[in-house]
Amino acid sequence: MSPFFLDASAAIAADNYVAFTFFIGTMAMMAASVFFFFELNNTDKEWRTSVLVSGLITFIAAVHYYYMRGYNLETGGGSPTFFRYVDWLLTVPLMCVEFYLITKKSGGTVGLLWKLILASVVMLVTGYFGETIYRDQSVLWGVISGAAYFYIVYLVWFGEVAKLATAASPAVAKANKTLGWFVLVGWAIYPLGYIVGTPGGLFGMSAESLGIGGLNMDIIYNIGDAVNKIGFGLVIYALSRSASK
Ligand SMILES: *C/C=C(C)/C=C/C=C(C)/C=C/C1=C(C)CCCC1(C)C
């Protein structure tokens, strides 16, 4: 496999929607990264790290999408599960860093950051097991992953993150509410992809029972990433603007 997959990119069939979303995902992540990086110059010093992290998240995704797009084409529609999870293992902890950065001034600790990161790593590693090595036990691994996911939801909505964000400022509290919706609704797109992509589904739900049997796992994951990486970054960007004035 050539590292740049240049030949394959010339051969996307018009009805190959999966490849299409990999391609557009690459471009969208690249554009978002350029935007966040260039905006650093116009960002107040105290918010610069937050906006930088937004750019790192989309930049890491852009590089992975470039490879995933090539993998998908060169394998004739294969699912780049390995690249997918490497991407998530790098970008989701960086989203945890965003929660730490916005609550730091009102008392957010490194201990809180580690709690978030640990939960996200458990969520992703167990999801990877269910999708790859232990596919026959996808329900069990999906449930463990889901528990870690709900713990993050709890921290952001009602736990330490919520309390610190409220104490920080109305702008931070508002941004944390919006980020909370991303975690609750935006991140819930991923378990749907998992249900479609594994034999057992999740929580006893199969793709057929949900009426989404015809969907493609990678399209679901690609939509999830566009919403959650770019959207999440824009919320941080908006906070950096409103809090600067
Ligand atoms: C940029 C990438 C993001 C925000 C990825 C988030 C991924 C998840 C929230 C994945 C969650 C999963 C479950 C809650 C259960 C089934 C297995 C997963 C890993 C798909």
The ligand as a Gaussian input file, in Angstrom:
#p B3LYP/6-31G(d) Opt

LIG

0 1
 C      -13.623000      12.589000      17.948000
 C      -14.068000      11.356000      18.422000
 C      -14.999000      11.172000      19.412000
 C      -15.663000      12.294000      20.135000
 C      -15.321000       9.803000      19.716000
 C      -16.183000       9.400000      20.642000
 C      -16.471000       8.036000      20.799000
 C      -17.418000       7.508000      21.626000
 C      -18.234000       8.362000      22.534000
 C      -17.604000       6.069000      21.603000
 C      -18.434000       5.392000      22.398000
 C      -18.731000       3.948000      22.402000
 C      -19.740000       3.533000      23.282000
 C      -20.382000       4.473000      24.258000
 C      -20.223000       2.110000      23.339000
 C      -19.805000       1.306000      22.161000
 C      -18.378000       1.501000      21.816000
 C      -18.040000       2.951000      21.470000
 C      -16.518000       3.035000      21.637000
 C      -18.415000       3.212000      20.014000

